[in-house]
């Protein structure tokens, strides 16, 4: 039975996303990248053959914004939220090491110039016994290295957008001021 390629399927689905919700298409493309089902080059090739098709412009915007390092839809939607809030674009999935080159953490988002870490947290992660304690210790190590840490969840980027943007902006300001004080 003939089938379509993963790349073609993804682009077709991305073209069908609601014009006002490019987030669904970004989440889909990020997931495909994360799972290794198609490469950016494969998706670009498929999209190139559809440049006049309905929805192709939306699929192109989603592909341009996609990030193969995103590990889940909350991270994908967080990047969209950050951009929509006019905040600087962070690096994603960054490994942080201490002064002795010892691994400290891999963080969801990092604004290096602002010495600020952003973490998109889902509730499920903390249901496992001991995970909350481990995460607290990890955050303590990041703060000891001079990083601001700001966290948010689904409700924060969906229902409390202005407050969440303000919290992130305030953390960025604190981190930038701290970096300037210590000459980083």
ROBAKOL-487729 format. One record per residue: residue number from 0; residue in one letter; x, y, z of N, C-alpha, C in turn. Coordinates in Angstrom, 1 decimal, decimal comma. Example, Ala and Ser with C-alpha at 12.3 -4.5 7.8 and 13.67 -1.06 7.14 Angstrom:
% ROBAKOL-487729
R    n  res     nc1     nc2     nc3    cac1    cac2    cac3     cc1     cc2     cc3
R    0    A    13,2    -5,7     7,8    12,3    -4,5     7,8    13,2    -3,3     7,8
R    1    S    12,8    -2,2     7,1    13,7    -1,1     7,1    12,9     0,0     7,9
This chain:
% ROBAKOL-487729
R    n  res     nc1     nc2     nc3    cac1    cac2    cac3     cc1     cc2     cc3
R    0    X     0,9    -1,2     0,0     0,0     0,0     0,0     0,9     1,2     0,0
R    1    X     0,7     2,1    -1,0     1,6     3,3    -1,0     1,3     4,2     0,2
R    2    X     2,3     4,8     0,7     2,2     5,8     1,8     3,0     7,0     1,5
R    3    X     2,8     8,0     2,3     3,5     9,3     2,2     4,7     9,3     3,1
R    4    X     5,7    10,1     2,9     6,8    10,2     3,8     6,4    10,9     5,0
R    5    X     7,3    10,7     6,1     7,0    11,5     7,3     7,1    13,0     7,1
R    6    X     8,1    13,4     6,2     8,2    14,8     6,0     7,0    15,4     5,3
R    7    X     6,5    14,7     4,3     5,3    15,1     3,6     4,1    15,2     4,5
R    8    X     3,9    14,2     5,4     2,8    14,2     6,3     2,9    15,4     7,3
R    9    X     4,1    15,6     7,8     4,2    16,7     8,7     3,9    18,1     8,1
R   10    X     4,4    18,3     6,9     4,1    19,6     6,2     2,6    19,7     5,9
R   11    X     2,0    18,6     5,5     0,6    18,6     5,2    -0,2    19,0     6,5
R   12    X     0,2    18,4     7,6    -0,5    18,7     8,9    -0,2    20,1     9,3
R   13    X     1,0    20,6     9,1     1,4    22,0     9,5     0,6    23,0     8,6
R   14    X     0,3    22,6     7,4    -0,4    23,5     6,5    -1,9    23,7     6,9
R   15    X    -2,4    22,6     7,6    -3,8    22,6     8,1    -4,0    23,4     9,4
R   16    X    -2,9    23,8    10,0    -3,1    24,5    11,3    -3,8    25,8    11,1
R   17    X    -4,6    26,1    12,2    -5,3    27,4    12,1    -4,3    28,6    12,0
R   18    X    -4,7    29,5    11,1    -3,8    30,6    10,8    -3,4    31,4    12,0
R   19    X    -4,3    31,4    13,0    -4,0    32,1    14,3    -3,3    31,3    15,3
R   20    X    -3,0    30,1    15,0    -2,3    29,2    16,0    -1,2    28,4    15,3
R   21    X    -0,2    29,2    15,0     1,0    28,5    14,4     1,7    27,6    15,5
R   22    X     1,3    27,8    16,7     1,9    26,9    17,8     1,7    25,5    17,6
R   23    X     0,5    25,1    17,1     0,3    23,6    16,8     1,3    23,1    15,8
R   24    X     1,5    23,9    14,8     2,4    23,4    13,7     3,9    23,4    14,3
R   25    X     4,3    24,4    15,1     5,6    24,4    15,7     5,8    23,2    16,6
R   26    X     4,8    22,9    17,4     4,9    21,7    18,3     5,1    20,5    17,5
R   27    X     4,3    20,3    16,4     4,4    19,1    15,6     5,8    19,0    15,0
R   28    X     6,3    20,1    14,4     7,6    20,0    13,8     8,7    19,7    14,8
R   29    X     8,6    20,4    15,9     9,6    20,2    17,0     9,6    18,7    17,4
R   30    X     8,4    18,1    17,6     8,3    16,7    18,0     8,9    15,8    16,9
R   31    X     8,6    16,1    15,7     9,2    15,2    14,6    10,7    15,3    14,6
R   32    X    11,3    16,5    14,8    12,7    16,6    14,9    13,2    15,9    16,1
R   33    X    12,6    16,1    17,3    13,1    15,4    18,5    13,1    13,9    18,4
R   34    X    12,1    13,4    17,7    12,0    11,9    17,5    12,8    11,4    16,4
R   35    X    13,4    12,3    15,6    14,3    11,9    14,5    13,5    11,3    13,4
R   36    X    12,3    11,7    13,2    11,5    11,2    12,1    11,7    11,9    10,7
R   37    X    12,2    13,1    10,8    12,5    13,8     9,5    13,5    14,9     9,9
R   38    X    14,3    15,3     8,9    15,3    16,4     9,1    14,7    17,7     8,6
R   39    X    15,3    18,8     9,0    14,9    20,1     8,5    15,0    20,2     6,9
R   40    X    16,1    19,6     6,4    16,3    19,6     4,9    15,2    18,8     4,2
R   41    X    14,7    17,7     4,8    13,6    17,0     4,2    12,3    17,8     4,2
R   42    X    12,1    18,5     5,3    10,9    19,3     5,4    10,9    20,5     4,5
R   43    X    12,1    21,1     4,4    12,3    22,2     3,5    12,1    21,8     2,0
R   44    X    12,6    20,6     1,7    12,4    20,1     0,3    11,0    19,9     0,0
R   45    X    10,2    19,2     0,9     8,8    19,0     0,7     8,1    20,4     0,5
R   46    X     8,4    21,3     1,4     7,7    22,6     1,4     8,0    23,4     0,1
R   47    X     9,2    23,2    -0,4     9,6    23,9    -1,6     8,7    23,6    -2,8
R   48    X     8,2    22,3    -2,8     7,3    21,9    -3,9     5,9    22,3    -3,6
R   49    X     5,6    23,0    -2,5     4,2    23,4    -2,2     4,1    24,9    -2,0
R   50    X     5,0    25,7    -2,5     5,0    27,1    -2,2     3,8    27,8    -2,5
R   51    X     3,0    27,3    -3,4     1,7    28,0    -3,7     0,5    27,3    -3,2
R   52    X     0,7    26,3    -2,4    -0,4    25,5    -1,9    -1,0    26,3    -0,7
R   53    X    -2,3    26,1    -0,4    -2,9    26,7     0,8    -2,2    26,2     2,1
R   54    X    -2,0    27,2     2,9    -1,3    26,9     4,2     0,2    26,8     4,1
R   55    X     0,8    26,9     3,0     2,2    26,7     2,9     3,0    27,8     3,6
R   56    X     2,5    29,0     3,6     3,1    30,1     4,3     3,1    29,9     5,8
R   57    X     2,0    29,4     6,3     2,0    29,0     7,7     3,0    27,9     8,1
R   58    X     3,0    26,9     7,2     4,0    25,8     7,5     5,4    26,3     7,4
R   59    X     5,7    27,2     6,5     7,0    27,8     6,4     7,4    28,6     7,6
R   60    X     6,4    29,4     8,1     6,7    30,1     9,4     7,0    29,2    10,5
R   61    X     6,2    28,1    10,6     6,4    27,2    11,7     7,7    26,5    11,6
R   62    X     8,1    26,1    10,4     9,4    25,5    10,2    10,5    26,4    10,5
R   63    X    10,4    27,7    10,1    11,5    28,6    10,4    11,6    28,8    11,9
R   64    X    10,6    28,7    12,7    10,6    28,9    14,1    10,9    27,6    14,9
R   65    X    10,9    26,5    14,2    11,1    25,2    14,9    12,5    25,1    15,5
R   66    X    12,6    24,2    16,5    13,9    24,0    17,1    14,0    22,5    17,4
R   67    X    14,9    21,8    16,8    15,1    20,3    17,0    15,5    20,0    18,5
R   68    X    15,9    20,9    19,3    16,3    20,7    20,6    15,1    20,7    21,6
R   69    X    13,9    21,2    21,2    12,8    21,2    22,0    12,4    19,8    22,4
R   70    X    12,1    19,5    23,7    11,9    18,2    24,2    10,4    17,9    24,4
R   71    X     9,6    18,9    24,4     8,1    18,7    24,6     7,3    20,0    24,2
R   72    X     6,0    19,8    24,1     5,2    21,0    23,6     5,3    22,2    24,5
R   73    X     5,5    22,0    25,8     5,6    23,2    26,7     6,8    24,0    26,3
R   74    X     7,9    23,4    26,0     9,1    24,1    25,5     8,8    24,8    24,2
R   75    X     8,2    24,1    23,3     7,9    24,8    22,0     7,0    26,0    22,2
R   76    X     5,9    25,8    22,9     5,0    26,9    23,2     5,6    28,1    24,0
R   77    X     6,6    27,7    24,8     7,3    28,7    25,6     8,1    29,6    24,7
R   78    X     8,8    29,0    23,7     9,6    29,8    22,8     8,6    30,8    22,0
R   79    X     7,5    30,3    21,6     6,5    31,2    21,0     6,0    32,3    21,9
R   80    X     5,8    32,0    23,2     5,4    32,9    24,2     6,5    34,0    24,4
R   81    X     7,7    33,6    24,5     8,8    34,5    24,7     8,9    35,4    23,5
R   82    X     8,8    34,9    22,3     8,9    35,8    21,2     7,7    36,8    21,1
R   83    X     6,5    36,3    21,4     5,3    37,2    21,4     5,4    38,2    22,5
R   84    X     6,0    37,9    23,6     6,2    38,9    24,7     7,3    39,9    24,4
R   85    X     8,0    39,8    23,3     9,0    40,7    23,0    10,3    40,5    23,8
R   86    X    10,5    39,3    24,4    11,6    39,1    25,2    12,8    38,6    24,3
R   87    X    14,0    38,7    24,7    15,1    38,2    23,8    15,0    36,7    23,6
R   88    X    15,4    36,2    22,5    15,4    34,8    22,2    16,5    34,1    23,0
R   89    X    16,1    33,0    23,7    17,1    32,3    24,5    17,8    31,2    23,7
R   90    X    18,9    30,7    24,2    19,5    29,5    23,7    18,7    28,4    24,3
R   91    X    18,6    27,2    23,7    17,8    26,1    24,2    18,7    24,9    24,5
R   92    X    18,2    24,1    25,5    18,9    22,9    25,9    20,4    23,1    26,0
R   93    X    20,8    24,0    26,9    22,2    24,3    27,1    22,8    23,6    28,3
R   94    X    23,9    23,0    28,2    24,6    22,4    29,3    25,5    23,4    30,0
R   95    X    25,4    23,4    31,3    26,1    24,4    32,2    27,1    23,6    33,0
R   96    X    28,3    24,1    33,1    29,4    23,5    33,8    29,9    24,5    34,8
R   97    X    30,5    24,0    35,9    31,1    24,9    36,9    32,5    25,3    36,5
R   98    X    33,2    26,0    37,4    34,6    26,4    37,1    35,6    25,3    37,0
R   99    X    35,2    24,1    37,4    36,2    23,0    37,3    35,7    22,0    36,2
R  100    X    34,9    22,6    35,3    34,4    21,8    34,1    33,5    20,6    34,5
R  101    X    32,9    20,7    35,7    32,0    19,6    36,2    30,6    20,0    35,7
R  102    X    29,9    19,0    35,2    28,5    19,3    34,7    27,6    19,6    35,9
R  103    X    26,9    20,7    35,7    25,9    21,1    36,7    24,5    20,8    36,3
R  104    X    24,1    21,2    35,0    22,7    21,1    34,6    22,6    21,3    33,1
R  105    X    21,6    20,7    32,5    21,2    21,1    31,2    19,9    21,8    31,4
R  106    X    19,8    23,0    30,9    18,6    23,9    31,2    17,8    24,0    29,9
R  107    X    16,5    24,2    30,1    15,6    24,4    28,9    16,0    25,7    28,1
R  108    X    16,2    26,8    28,8    16,4    28,0    28,2    17,6    28,8    28,9
R  109    X    18,4    29,4    28,1    19,5    30,2    28,7    19,6    31,5    28,0
R  110    X    19,7    32,6    28,7    20,0    33,9    28,2    21,4    34,2    28,7
R  111    X    22,5    33,8    28,0    23,8    34,0    28,5    24,2    35,4    28,9
R  112    X    23,8    36,4    28,1    24,2    37,8    28,4    23,5    38,3    29,6
R  113    X    22,4    37,6    30,0    21,6    38,0    31,2    21,9    37,1    32,4
R  114    X    22,7    36,1    32,2    23,0    35,1    33,3    21,7    34,6    33,9
R  115    X    20,8    34,3    33,0    19,4    33,8    33,4    19,1    32,5    32,7
R  116    X    18,5    31,6    33,6    18,1    30,3    33,1    16,5    30,3    33,2
R  117    X    15,9    29,8    32,2    14,4    29,6    32,2    14,1    28,1    32,1
R  118    X    13,2    27,7    33,0    12,7    26,3    33,0    11,2    26,3    32,8
R  119    X    10,8    25,5    31,8     9,4    25,2    31,5     9,1    23,9    32,2
R  120    X     8,3    24,0    33,3     8,1    22,8    34,1     6,7    22,3    34,0
R  121    X     6,6    21,0    33,7     5,3    20,4    33,8     5,1    19,7    35,2
R  122    X     3,9    19,5    35,6     3,6    18,9    36,9     4,1    17,5    37,1
R  123    X     4,0    16,7    36,0     4,2    15,2    36,1     5,6    14,9    36,6
R  124    X     6,6    15,7    36,2     8,0    15,5    36,5     8,1    15,4    38,1
R  125    X     7,4    16,2    38,8     7,5    16,3    40,2     6,7    15,3    41,0
R  126    X     6,0    14,4    40,3     5,2    13,4    41,0     6,1    12,2    41,4
R  127    X     7,3    12,1    40,8     8,2    11,0    41,1     8,9    11,3    42,5
R  128    X     8,8    10,4    43,4     9,5    10,7    44,7    10,9    11,1    44,6
R  129    X    11,3    12,2    45,2    12,7    12,6    45,2    13,0    13,6    44,1
R  130    X    12,2    13,7    43,1    12,5    14,6    41,9    12,5    16,1    42,4
R  131    X    11,5    16,4    43,2    11,5    17,8    43,6    12,7    18,2    44,4
R  132    X    13,2    17,3    45,2    14,4    17,6    46,0    15,6    17,7    45,1
R  133    X    15,7    16,8    44,1    16,8    16,9    43,1    16,8    18,1    42,3
R  134    X    15,6    18,6    41,9    15,5    19,8    41,2    15,9    21,0    42,0
R  135    X    15,5    21,0    43,3    15,9    22,1    44,2    17,4    22,2    44,3
R  136    X    18,0    21,1    44,5    19,5    21,0    44,6    20,1    21,6    43,3
R  137    X    19,6    21,1    42,1    20,1    21,6    40,8    20,0    23,1    40,7
R  138    X    18,8    23,6    41,1    18,6    25,1    41,1    19,6    25,8    42,0
R  139    X    19,8    25,2    43,2    20,7    25,9    44,1    22,1    26,0    43,5
R  140    X    22,6    24,9    42,8    23,9    24,9    42,1    23,9    26,0    41,0
R  141    X    22,9    26,2    40,3    22,8    27,2    39,3    22,9    28,6    39,9
R  142    X    22,2    28,8    41,0    22,2    30,1    41,7    23,6    30,4    42,2
R  143    X    24,3    29,3    42,8    25,6    29,5    43,3    26,6    29,9    42,2
R  144    X    26,3    29,5    41,0    27,2    30,0    39,8    26,8    31,4    39,3
R  145    X    25,8    32,0    40,0    25,5    33,4    39,6    24,3    33,5    38,6
R  146    X    23,6    32,4    38,4    22,5    32,5    37,5    21,2    32,8    38,2
R  147    X    20,4    33,7    37,5    19,0    33,8    37,9    18,2    32,6    37,4
R  148    X    17,2    32,2    38,1    16,4    31,0    37,6    15,0    31,5    37,7
R  149    X    14,3    31,3    36,5    12,9    31,7    36,5    12,1    30,4    35,9
R  150    X    11,0    30,1    36,5    10,2    28,9    36,1     8,8    29,3    35,7
R  151    X     8,3    28,5    34,8     6,9    28,7    34,4     6,3    27,3    34,0
R  152    X     5,0    27,3    34,0     4,3    26,1    33,6     3,2    26,5    32,5
R  153    X     2,4    25,5    32,2     1,4    25,7    31,2     0,5    26,9    31,5
R  154    X    -0,1    26,9    32,8    -1,0    27,9    33,1    -0,4    29,3    33,0
R  155    X     0,9    29,4    33,3     1,6    30,7    33,3     1,7    31,3    31,9
R  156    X     1,9    30,4    30,9     2,0    31,0    29,5     0,7    31,0    28,8
R  157    X    -0,3    30,4    29,4    -1,7    30,4    28,8    -2,6    31,4    29,5
R  158    X    -2,6    31,4    30,8    -3,6    32,2    31,6    -3,0    33,5    32,2
R  159    X    -1,7    33,5    32,5    -1,1    34,6    33,2     0,1    35,2    32,3
R  160    X    -0,2    35,5    31,1     0,8    35,9    30,1     1,5    37,1    30,6
R  161    X     0,8    38,2    30,9     1,5    39,4    31,3     2,3    39,3    32,5
R  162    X     1,8    38,6    33,5     2,6    38,4    34,8     3,8    37,5    34,5
R  163    X     3,7    36,5    33,7     4,8    35,6    33,4     5,9    36,4    32,6
R  164    X     5,5    37,2    31,6     6,4    38,0    30,9     7,2    38,9    31,8
R  165    X     6,4    39,5    32,7     7,0    40,4    33,7     8,0    39,7    34,6
R  166    X     7,7    38,5    35,0     8,6    37,7    35,9     9,9    37,4    35,1
R  167    X     9,8    37,0    33,9    11,0    36,7    33,0    11,8    37,9    32,8
R  168    X    11,1    39,0    32,5    11,8    40,3    32,2    12,6    40,8    33,5
R  169    X    11,9    40,6    34,6    12,6    41,0    35,9    13,8    40,1    36,2
R  170    X    13,7    38,8    35,9    14,8    37,9    36,1    16,0    38,3    35,2
R  171    X    15,6    38,6    33,9    16,7    39,0    33,0    17,4    40,3    33,5
R  172    X    16,6    41,2    34,0    17,2    42,5    34,5    18,1    42,2    35,7
R  173    X    17,7    41,4    36,6    18,5    41,0    37,8    19,8    40,3    37,4
R  174    X    19,6    39,4    36,4    20,8    38,6    36,0    21,8    39,5    35,3
R  175    X    21,3    40,4    34,4    22,2    41,4    33,7    22,9    42,3    34,7
R  176    X    22,2    42,8    35,7    22,8    43,6    36,7    23,8    42,9    37,5
R  177    X    23,5    41,6    37,9    24,5    40,8    38,6    25,7    40,6    37,8
R  178    X    25,6    40,3    36,5    26,7    40,0    35,6    27,6    41,2    35,5
R  179    X    26,9    42,4    35,4    27,7    43,7    35,3    28,5    43,9    36,6
R  180    X    27,9    43,6    37,8    28,6    43,8    39,0    29,8    43,0    39,2
R  181    X    29,8    41,7    38,7    30,9    40,8    38,8    31,8    40,8    37,6
R  182    X    31,4    41,6    36,6    32,3    41,7    35,4    32,2    40,5    34,5
R  183    X    31,1    39,8    34,4    31,0    38,6    33,6    30,6    39,1    32,2
